[in-house]
Amino acid sequence: MHLLGHFSNPSAPLKAVFEALPDEPIEPRVRPAPQPATGRLGNGVVQRAVVKVLAAAQQPAEIAAVHAAVESLLGRSVSKHSIYWCLSAGARGKAPRFERIAPGVYRLLPQT
């Protein structure tokens, strides 16, 4: 292999930098993975909180009461629309998790 002089012979300042470096390998610093900057909750967080709230209540509850209890449980504000959607969608389908007792009132169905 043919080497060119200016590529194989570093300048005096660059040579000083190389000589100042330790002979042993430098360990990279491990940084924790950055957290997403969004304020959104992860998948299923609201649904799991709603299930916990209704299980603890052991009786039908109004959406407003479920909303307040979910916010208390999670320690942050949650959209009332998220609670409504979770209850409404969870009361429909082949395997519903909730039962709509009256307008705005739901209870947790026993899981078999």
Beta strands, then each sheet from edge to edge (+ up, - down):
strand 1: 61-62
strand 2: 98-102
strand 3: 105-108
sheet 1: 1+ 3- 2+
end
